[in-house]
Amino acid sequence: MNYQETVDYLFEKLPMFSRMGAAAYKKDLTNTIALCEALGNPQNKFKTIHIAGTNGKGSTSHMLAAILQTAGYKTGLYTSPHLYDFRERIKINGVLCSESFVVSFTEKIKPLIAKLSPSFFEITVAMAFDYFAQQAVDIAIIEVGLGGRLDSTNIIRPELSIITNIGWDHMNLLGNTLEAIAGEKAGIIKAHIPVIIGESLPETRPVFEAKAIHSSISFAAENRYIHDWVMEDQLMNITVVDKAKNEYIAYQLDLPALYQTKNLLTVLDACAFLEKMGWKINQHKIKTALKQVKKLTGFYGRWEMIRQFPTLVLDVAHNIDGIKEINRQLDLSTYHRLHIVIGMVKDKDIQAVLQLLPQHATYYFTKAQIPRALDEISLQAQAFEFELKGDCFLTVNQAIQTAIAASSPDDLILVCGSVFLVGEVSKNLFSS
């Protein structure tokens, strides 16, 4: 098989959560353990950082990867899902894994696929571990796929564990209370391995503290705070106060959304831990990396502006907390009229999300081209209950074309609601 045939095989042969939802979720680590044992346990051959959380884990992962590779370390990065190319899930120093590796790994693992019937995610985790071991990375940032305790990535013993935050998402799999969701995410906490909590709530803090009884635990927001910030072009100028040192430190971040300030505090706390552990990270390297996270790691889809006049922004926000952050960003944005292109998947808390969206916007209801997507007509009907009004479109690109045609130069068009929807945007069609 060539590369495209191999990827098609993986998509079609294996149960894939992004397409099917809960039916593809494996609630134990048996298959991952078996796959990795057959590969010689590659996950034990390099150092790792493990990152879980409802929102922000992708941003945190990419910022940390940018910093570590700027500091001179050969840095692996495993994230999910991908936006445009399957290989986005597995990178080293911002470079996608090779097509030939994907082909050879899949051929090698086919007998185990027949024997174990693993999920798509189980195979991609094993693939990432095998690649990072073969390429002898110094460290790999490993992003949890879903939850933590039973996630396929949770067979590593990392240098550091990070939980960005806890919010309402995947309740059908993780539980219907914040405490239950926190319990699943806290499953990545391991004895004698430090853990950083980006944001905590009165309901979740005791869960983390109980799980970390044999680990050093740090609450990032208690160690530093944002003194001020200013948006300048596509950079955020942020001043952070280090409470312990009483220092004011200025950073520039090329992820220009207010919600990234929370992730930045988590990343800085992680850097402080890593420095104490002997990793050669200094302020100069941190500042250099943060100015070019997108260039260094290929990170997109977070308040990403792809054209002007009208402004067109892509953001993968898709749950309650994500949409709340989008609303805060909209409050800071200047525009004449707001157009929102939206599509969602069936297993999200759709009504809770729709209830948060601004009524003054013009809506363009559409869907990603996956079985798990909610059809645009059903989405429009549910949105109408919250006085959100607009037309339906078969594809996201049709919706965007119509929104641009209906916009004046000082309007804002936002595409959101699903990672998979953003991944289907043809950027070359709309760049100004």
C-alpha positions as CSV (number, residue, x, y, z in Angstrom):
1,M,0.0,0.0,0.0
2,N,1.1,3.6,-0.6
3,Y,0.6,6.3,2.0
4,Q,-2.9,7.3,1.0
5,E,-4.0,3.7,0.8
6,T,-2.6,3.1,4.2
7,V,-4.4,6.1,5.8
8,D,-7.6,5.0,4.1
9,Y,-7.1,1.5,5.6
10,L,-6.6,2.9,9.1
11,F,-9.6,5.2,8.8
12,E,-11.9,2.5,7.4
13,K,-10.6,-0.6,9.2
14,L,-10.4,0.7,12.8
15,P,-13.1,2.1,15.0
16,M,-12.5,5.8,15.0
17,F,-13.9,8.0,17.8
18,S,-13.9,11.1,15.8
19,R,-16.2,9.5,13.2
20,M,-18.2,7.1,15.4
21,G,-18.2,8.6,18.9
22,A,-18.6,6.4,22.0
23,A,-18.8,3.1,20.0
24,A,-15.1,3.5,19.2
25,Y,-14.0,4.2,22.8
26,K,-12.1,1.3,24.5
27,K,-12.5,1.5,28.3
28,D,-9.3,-0.2,29.2
29,L,-5.6,-0.3,28.4
30,T,-5.4,-4.0,27.4
31,N,-4.9,-3.4,23.7
32,T,-2.4,-0.6,24.1
33,I,-0.3,-2.7,26.5
34,A,-0.4,-5.6,24.1
35,L,0.5,-3.5,21.1
36,C,3.4,-1.8,22.9
37,E,4.7,-5.1,24.3
38,A,4.8,-6.5,20.8
39,L,6.8,-3.4,19.7
40,G,9.3,-3.8,22.6
41,N,7.6,-1.2,24.8
42,P,8.9,1.8,22.9
43,Q,7.2,4.2,25.4
44,N,9.9,3.3,28.0
45,K,12.8,4.4,25.7
46,F,12.3,8.2,25.9
47,K,11.2,10.8,28.4
48,T,7.7,12.2,28.3
49,I,5.4,14.9,29.6
50,H,1.7,13.9,29.9
51,I,-1.0,16.5,29.4
52,A,-4.8,16.1,30.1
53,G,-7.6,18.5,30.5
54,T,-11.0,19.5,29.1
55,N,-9.7,22.5,27.1
56,G,-6.2,24.0,26.5
57,K,-4.3,20.7,26.4
58,G,-3.4,21.2,22.7
59,S,-2.2,24.8,23.2
60,T,-0.3,23.8,26.3
61,S,1.3,20.8,24.5
62,H,2.4,22.9,21.5
63,M,3.8,25.8,23.6
64,L,5.9,23.3,25.7
65,A,7.1,21.5,22.6
66,A,8.1,24.9,21.0
67,I,10.1,25.8,24.2
68,L,11.8,22.4,24.5
69,Q,12.9,22.3,20.9
70,T,14.1,25.9,21.1
71,A,16.1,24.9,24.1
72,G,17.9,22.4,21.9
73,Y,16.1,19.2,22.7
74,K,14.8,16.8,20.0
75,T,11.1,17.0,20.9
76,G,8.4,14.6,20.0
77,L,4.7,15.8,20.0
78,Y,1.7,13.5,20.0
79,T,-1.7,15.2,19.7
80,S,-5.2,14.5,18.4
81,P,-7.2,14.8,16.4
82,H,-5.5,16.2,13.3
83,L,-6.9,19.0,11.2
84,Y,-5.6,18.4,7.7
85,D,-3.1,15.6,7.6
86,F,-3.1,12.4,9.7
87,R,0.7,12.9,10.3
88,E,0.0,16.1,12.3
89,R,-0.6,13.7,15.2
90,I,3.0,12.7,15.3
91,K,5.8,15.3,15.0
92,I,9.4,15.8,15.9
93,N,10.6,19.4,16.2
94,G,7.5,20.5,14.3
95,V,8.1,18.1,11.4
96,L,5.4,15.6,10.5
97,C,6.4,11.9,10.7
98,S,7.3,10.5,7.3
99,E,4.8,8.9,5.0
100,S,7.1,5.9,4.7
101,F,7.1,5.3,8.4
102,V,3.2,5.3,8.5
103,V,3.2,2.7,5.7
104,S,5.9,0.5,7.2
105,F,4.4,0.6,10.7
106,T,1.0,-0.3,9.5
107,E,2.3,-3.2,7.5
108,K,4.2,-4.4,10.5
109,I,1.2,-4.2,12.8
110,K,-1.4,-5.7,10.6
111,P,-1.3,-9.2,12.2
112,L,-1.9,-7.6,15.6
113,I,-4.8,-5.6,14.2
114,A,-6.4,-8.8,13.0
115,K,-5.8,-10.4,16.4
116,L,-6.7,-7.6,18.7
117,S,-9.3,-5.5,16.8
118,P,-7.9,-2.3,18.3
119,S,-9.3,1.2,17.9
120,F,-7.8,3.8,15.6
121,F,-6.6,5.7,18.6
122,E,-4.9,2.7,20.1
123,I,-3.0,2.1,16.9
124,T,-2.0,5.8,16.5
125,V,-0.7,5.9,20.1
126,A,1.5,2.8,19.5
127,M,2.6,4.3,16.2
128,A,3.7,7.5,17.9
129,F,5.6,5.7,20.7
130,D,7.4,3.5,18.1
131,Y,8.3,6.5,16.0
132,F,9.7,8.5,18.9
133,A,11.7,5.6,20.1
134,Q,13.1,4.9,16.6
135,Q,14.0,8.6,16.2
136,A,15.6,8.7,19.7
137,V,13.8,11.9,20.8
138,D,15.1,13.5,24.0
139,I,11.5,14.1,25.3
140,A,8.0,13.8,23.9
141,I,4.9,15.8,24.8
142,I,2.0,13.3,25.0
143,E,-1.5,14.8,24.8
144,V,-4.3,12.7,26.3
145,G,-7.0,11.8,23.8
146,L,-10.0,11.6,26.1
147,G,-10.3,11.5,29.9
148,G,-7.0,10.2,31.3
149,R,-7.4,7.2,33.5
150,L,-8.3,4.8,30.7
151,D,-6.8,6.8,27.8
152,S,-4.4,4.8,25.6
153,T,-1.6,7.2,26.4
154,N,-1.8,6.4,30.1
155,I,0.9,3.7,30.0
156,I,3.7,6.1,30.2
157,R,5.6,7.1,33.3
158,P,6.4,10.8,32.6
159,E,8.7,13.3,34.0
160,L,5.8,15.6,34.7
161,S,2.0,15.4,34.5
162,I,-0.2,18.4,33.6
163,I,-4.0,18.8,33.9
164,T,-5.0,22.1,32.3
165,N,-8.6,22.4,33.5
166,I,-11.9,20.5,34.1
167,G,-15.1,21.4,32.3
168,W,-18.2,19.9,30.8
169,D,-17.4,17.6,27.9
170,H,-17.8,13.9,27.1
171,M,-20.1,13.5,30.1
172,N,-21.5,10.3,28.5
173,L,-18.1,8.7,29.0
174,L,-16.5,10.6,31.9
175,G,-19.3,11.3,34.3
176,N,-22.0,13.8,35.0
177,T,-20.3,15.8,37.7
178,L,-17.2,17.9,37.7
179,E,-15.8,15.7,40.5
180,A,-16.3,12.6,38.3
181,I,-14.7,14.2,35.3
182,A,-11.8,15.4,37.4
183,G,-11.4,11.8,38.8
184,E,-11.0,10.5,35.2
185,K,-8.5,13.3,34.3
186,A,-6.6,12.7,37.6
187,G,-6.0,9.2,36.5
188,I,-2.8,10.4,34.8
189,I,-1.3,11.4,38.2
190,K,1.3,8.9,39.3
191,A,3.0,8.4,42.6
192,H,6.3,10.4,43.0
193,I,5.8,12.2,39.7
194,P,5.0,16.0,40.0
195,V,1.7,17.2,38.7
196,I,0.7,20.7,37.6
197,I,-3.0,21.8,37.7
198,G,-3.6,24.7,35.4
199,E,-7.1,25.7,36.7
200,S,-9.0,24.2,39.6
201,L,-12.5,24.7,41.0
202,P,-13.8,24.1,44.6
203,E,-15.3,20.8,43.3
204,T,-12.2,19.6,41.6
205,R,-9.3,20.6,43.8
206,P,-9.9,18.0,46.5
207,V,-10.0,15.3,43.8
208,F,-6.6,16.3,42.6
209,E,-5.1,16.6,46.1
210,A,-6.4,13.2,47.1
211,K,-5.0,11.6,44.0
212,A,-1.6,13.4,44.4
213,I,-1.0,12.3,48.0
214,H,2.3,10.7,47.0
215,S,3.2,13.4,44.4
216,S,4.3,17.0,44.4
217,I,1.3,19.1,43.2
218,S,1.4,22.7,42.0
219,F,-1.6,24.9,41.2
220,A,-0.2,27.2,38.4
221,A,-2.6,30.1,39.0
222,E,-1.3,30.4,42.6
223,N,2.3,30.9,41.5
224,R,1.9,33.5,38.8
225,Y,-0.7,35.9,37.5
226,I,-1.3,38.0,34.4
227,H,-0.6,41.6,35.2
228,D,-1.6,43.0,31.9
229,W,-1.8,42.2,28.2
230,V,-2.1,44.0,24.9
231,M,-3.0,42.6,21.5
232,E,-0.8,43.9,18.7
233,D,-1.3,42.6,15.2
234,Q,-1.2,38.8,15.6
235,L,0.9,38.8,18.8
236,M,-0.2,39.1,22.5
237,N,2.1,41.2,24.7
238,I,1.7,39.7,28.1
239,T,3.2,40.7,31.4
240,V,3.3,37.9,34.0
241,V,4.1,38.3,37.7
242,D,6.1,35.5,39.3
243,K,4.8,35.7,42.9
244,A,7.7,33.9,44.6
245,K,10.3,36.2,42.9
246,N,8.1,39.3,42.8
247,E,9.3,39.6,39.1
248,Y,7.4,41.2,36.2
249,I,8.3,39.3,33.0
250,A,7.2,40.3,29.5
251,Y,6.3,37.7,26.9
252,Q,5.1,37.8,23.3
253,L,2.8,35.0,22.2
254,D,1.7,34.3,18.7
255,L,-1.5,32.6,19.8
256,P,-3.6,35.8,19.9
257,A,-6.6,34.9,22.1
258,L,-7.3,35.9,25.7
259,Y,-7.9,32.3,26.8
260,Q,-4.2,31.5,26.0
261,T,-3.1,33.6,29.0
262,K,-4.4,30.7,31.3
263,N,-2.5,28.2,29.3
264,L,0.6,30.4,29.4
265,L,0.6,30.3,33.2
266,T,0.4,26.5,33.1
267,V,3.3,26.3,30.6
268,L,5.5,28.7,32.7
269,D,4.9,26.6,35.8
270,A,5.9,23.5,33.9
271,C,9.1,25.2,32.7
272,A,10.0,26.1,36.3
273,F,9.5,22.4,37.3
274,L,11.6,21.1,34.3
275,E,14.4,23.6,35.1
276,K,14.6,22.3,38.7
277,M,14.7,18.8,37.3
278,G,17.8,19.6,35.2
279,W,16.3,20.5,31.8
280,K,18.2,23.5,30.4
281,I,15.4,25.9,29.9
282,N,15.9,29.7,30.5
283,Q,13.8,32.8,30.0
284,H,15.5,33.7,26.7
285,K,14.6,30.3,25.2
286,I,11.0,30.6,26.6
287,K,10.5,34.0,25.1
288,T,12.0,33.1,21.8
289,A,9.7,30.0,21.5
290,L,6.5,31.7,22.5
291,K,6.8,34.3,19.8
292,Q,6.7,31.5,17.1
293,V,4.7,28.6,18.5
294,K,2.8,28.2,15.2
295,K,5.9,28.3,13.0
296,L,7.9,25.9,15.3
297,T,5.1,23.3,15.8
298,G,2.5,23.8,13.1
299,F,-0.3,24.7,15.5
300,Y,-3.5,26.1,14.0
301,G,-7.2,26.4,14.6
302,R,-7.1,28.5,17.8
303,W,-8.5,32.0,17.0
304,E,-6.6,31.7,13.8
305,M,-7.2,34.6,11.4
306,I,-6.9,33.4,7.8
307,R,-8.1,36.6,6.0
308,Q,-9.0,40.2,6.4
309,F,-11.7,42.5,4.9
310,P,-13.8,40.7,6.1
311,T,-11.9,39.1,8.9
312,L,-12.2,35.3,8.9
313,V,-11.3,33.4,12.1
314,L,-11.1,29.7,12.7
315,D,-11.5,28.3,16.3
316,V,-12.0,24.7,17.3
317,A,-14.1,25.6,20.4
318,H,-16.8,23.0,20.7
319,N,-17.9,22.7,24.4
320,I,-19.4,25.0,27.1
321,D,-16.1,26.3,28.4
322,G,-14.7,26.8,24.9
323,I,-17.7,28.8,23.8
324,K,-17.5,30.9,27.0
325,E,-13.9,31.8,26.0
326,I,-15.0,32.6,22.5
327,N,-17.6,35.0,23.8
328,R,-14.9,36.8,25.9
329,Q,-12.8,37.1,22.8
330,L,-15.7,38.4,20.8
331,D,-16.3,41.1,23.4
332,L,-12.7,42.2,22.8
333,S,-13.0,42.2,19.0
334,T,-14.0,45.1,16.8
335,Y,-16.4,44.4,14.0
336,H,-19.5,45.8,12.3
337,R,-21.5,42.6,12.0
338,L,-20.9,39.1,13.2
339,H,-21.3,36.0,11.1
340,I,-20.9,32.6,12.7
341,V,-20.4,29.4,10.6
342,I,-21.1,26.5,12.9
343,G,-21.3,22.7,12.9
344,M,-21.3,20.3,15.8
345,V,-21.1,16.6,16.5
346,K,-24.1,14.7,17.9
347,D,-22.6,13.7,21.3
348,K,-21.9,17.2,22.5
349,D,-24.1,19.1,24.9
350,I,-25.5,21.0,21.9
351,Q,-28.3,22.9,23.6
352,A,-25.9,24.2,26.3
353,V,-23.5,25.5,23.7
354,L,-26.3,27.1,21.6
355,Q,-27.7,28.8,24.6
356,L,-24.3,30.6,25.1
357,L,-24.0,31.9,21.5
358,P,-24.8,35.6,20.6
359,Q,-28.2,36.2,19.2
360,H,-27.1,39.3,17.2
361,A,-25.0,37.2,14.8
362,T,-26.1,35.8,11.4
363,Y,-25.7,32.0,11.4
364,Y,-24.6,29.6,8.7
365,F,-25.5,26.0,9.8
366,T,-23.4,23.3,8.3
367,K,-21.7,20.0,9.2
368,A,-18.4,18.1,9.0
369,Q,-18.3,15.2,6.5
370,I,-18.2,12.5,9.2
371,P,-20.9,10.1,10.4
372,R,-20.7,11.6,13.9
373,A,-21.7,15.1,12.7
374,L,-25.1,16.5,13.5
375,D,-26.9,17.4,10.2
376,E,-27.3,21.1,9.5
377,I,-31.1,21.0,9.5
378,S,-31.3,19.5,13.0
379,L,-28.7,22.0,14.2
380,Q,-30.7,24.9,12.7
381,A,-33.9,23.7,14.4
382,Q,-32.3,23.5,17.8
383,A,-30.6,26.9,17.3
384,F,-33.9,28.5,16.5
385,E,-35.1,27.6,20.0
386,F,-32.5,30.1,21.2
387,E,-33.3,32.7,18.6
388,L,-30.2,32.0,16.6
389,K,-31.2,32.4,12.9
390,G,-29.6,31.6,9.6
391,D,-29.5,29.3,6.6
392,C,-28.2,25.7,6.1
393,F,-25.3,24.6,4.0
394,L,-24.0,21.2,2.9
395,T,-20.4,22.0,3.5
396,V,-18.4,24.4,5.6
397,N,-16.7,25.9,2.5
398,Q,-20.1,26.7,0.9
399,A,-21.1,28.4,4.2
400,I,-18.0,30.5,4.3
401,Q,-18.3,31.6,0.7
402,T,-21.8,32.7,1.3
403,A,-20.8,34.5,4.5
404,I,-18.0,36.4,2.7
405,A,-20.4,37.4,-0.1
406,A,-22.8,38.8,2.5
407,S,-20.2,40.6,4.5
408,S,-18.8,44.2,4.4
409,P,-15.0,44.6,4.8
410,D,-15.3,45.4,8.6
411,D,-17.4,42.3,9.4
412,L,-16.1,39.3,11.4
413,I,-16.8,35.7,10.3
414,L,-16.1,33.0,12.9
415,V,-16.0,29.3,12.1
416,C,-16.4,27.2,15.2
417,G,-18.2,24.2,16.9
418,S,-16.1,21.3,15.8
419,V,-12.5,20.4,15.3
420,F,-13.5,18.4,12.3
421,L,-15.4,21.3,10.8
422,V,-12.4,23.6,11.0
423,G,-10.3,20.8,9.5
424,E,-12.4,20.9,6.4
425,V,-11.9,24.6,5.7
426,S,-10.0,25.1,2.4
427,K,-7.8,28.0,3.5
428,N,-6.4,28.6,0.0
429,L,-9.9,29.5,-1.1
430,F,-10.3,32.3,1.4
431,S,-6.9,33.8,2.1
432,S,-6.9,37.5,1.4
